[in-house]
Amino acid sequence: MAKYPKISRNKFSREVKEYLREMNDRAMNGTVYPGLHYGPYSNDTSHGSMKLPPVPSKGDTHYFEGRAGMTRNHDPGRYRFVFLVDMTTRTPTVLKRYYTDNHYKSFFEIVD
């Protein structure tokens, strides 16, 4: 299993921290935010993407991605996050958070 460099949440700009908060709210509460593109993350190696650790086989745990910070060209977003979310309980729990700055070719694990 690959190790991912860790990055502190505090290293991000205020704008990126806000996207992280919105992504967390979306994962745990289903809150929808304009400009946050959110959906399942396939976690495969297509398009040169790096694979994250496999999802635990027991339970209802999934990867979700969020893209934010739409560019002038209306690309989906320059900030890309992937959250591992455990949905087996009444309130979903975010187990891991990752950030990529190179379109999924590598990841940083986000720590508080």
C-alpha positions as CSV (number, residue, x, y, z in Angstrom):
1,M,0.0,0.0,0.0
2,A,1.4,3.4,-1.0
3,K,2.1,6.0,1.6
4,Y,0.8,9.5,0.9
5,P,2.6,12.6,2.1
6,K,0.6,14.4,4.7
7,I,-0.5,18.0,4.3
8,S,-2.0,20.1,7.1
9,R,-5.4,21.6,6.5
10,N,-3.8,24.8,7.8
11,K,-1.5,25.0,4.8
12,F,-4.4,25.7,2.5
13,S,-5.8,29.1,1.6
14,R,-9.0,30.4,3.2
15,E,-10.8,29.6,-0.1
16,V,-9.6,26.0,-0.1
17,K,-10.5,25.5,3.5
18,E,-14.0,26.7,2.7
19,Y,-14.2,24.1,-0.1
20,L,-13.0,21.4,2.4
21,R,-15.7,22.5,4.9
22,E,-18.4,22.3,2.1
23,M,-17.1,18.9,1.0
24,N,-17.3,17.7,4.6
25,D,-20.8,19.0,5.0
26,R,-21.8,17.4,1.7
27,A,-20.4,14.0,2.8
28,M,-21.9,14.0,6.3
29,N,-25.2,15.9,5.8
30,G,-26.0,15.9,2.1
31,T,-25.8,19.7,2.0
32,V,-25.5,20.9,-1.6
33,Y,-23.3,23.9,-2.4
34,P,-23.3,25.8,-5.7
35,G,-19.9,25.4,-7.4
36,L,-19.0,22.2,-5.6
37,H,-19.0,19.3,-8.1
38,Y,-19.5,16.2,-5.9
39,G,-19.9,12.6,-6.8
40,P,-18.6,9.0,-6.5
41,Y,-14.9,8.5,-7.2
42,S,-14.0,5.3,-9.1
43,N,-10.6,4.8,-7.6
44,D,-9.1,3.2,-10.7
45,T,-6.0,3.9,-12.6
46,S,-7.6,5.2,-15.7
47,H,-6.2,8.4,-17.3
48,G,-2.9,7.9,-15.3
49,S,-4.6,8.3,-11.9
50,M,-3.0,7.0,-8.8
51,K,-5.0,4.4,-6.9
52,L,-5.9,5.1,-3.3
53,P,-6.1,2.3,-0.7
54,P,-9.0,-0.2,-1.3
55,V,-12.3,0.4,0.3
56,P,-13.0,-2.0,3.2
57,S,-15.0,-4.9,2.0
58,K,-17.4,-4.8,4.9
59,G,-20.0,-2.2,5.3
60,D,-21.1,0.7,3.1
61,T,-17.9,2.7,2.6
62,H,-17.2,4.7,-0.6
63,Y,-14.9,7.3,-2.1
64,F,-16.4,10.6,-3.2
65,E,-14.7,13.4,-5.0
66,G,-15.3,17.1,-4.9
67,R,-14.1,19.6,-7.4
68,A,-14.2,23.3,-6.7
69,G,-12.7,26.6,-7.9
70,M,-14.1,26.8,-11.4
71,T,-11.7,28.4,-13.8
72,R,-12.5,31.1,-16.4
73,N,-12.8,28.4,-19.0
74,H,-15.5,26.8,-16.9
75,D,-13.5,23.7,-16.1
76,P,-15.0,21.7,-13.2
77,G,-12.4,23.0,-10.7
78,R,-8.8,23.3,-9.9
79,Y,-9.1,22.0,-6.4
80,R,-9.8,18.3,-6.2
81,F,-10.5,16.3,-3.1
82,V,-11.3,12.7,-2.5
83,F,-13.0,11.6,0.8
84,L,-13.4,8.1,2.1
85,V,-16.8,8.0,3.7
86,D,-18.3,5.3,6.0
87,M,-22.0,5.3,5.4
88,T,-23.0,2.4,7.7
89,T,-24.2,4.6,10.5
90,R,-27.1,7.1,10.7
91,T,-24.6,10.0,10.3
92,P,-21.9,9.3,7.7
93,T,-18.3,9.5,8.9
94,V,-15.4,10.9,6.9
95,L,-12.5,8.4,7.5
96,K,-9.8,9.9,5.2
97,R,-9.4,13.1,3.2
98,Y,-7.1,13.4,0.2
99,Y,-6.1,16.4,-2.0
100,T,-4.5,16.3,-5.5
101,D,-2.9,19.2,-7.2
102,N,-2.1,17.3,-10.5
103,H,-5.4,15.8,-11.6
104,Y,-5.3,12.5,-9.5
105,K,-1.7,11.5,-10.5
106,S,-0.6,11.8,-6.8
107,F,-2.3,12.6,-3.5
108,F,-1.7,14.2,-0.2
109,E,-3.5,13.0,2.9
110,I,-5.1,15.9,4.6
111,V,-4.6,16.0,8.4
112,D,-5.9,18.5,10.9
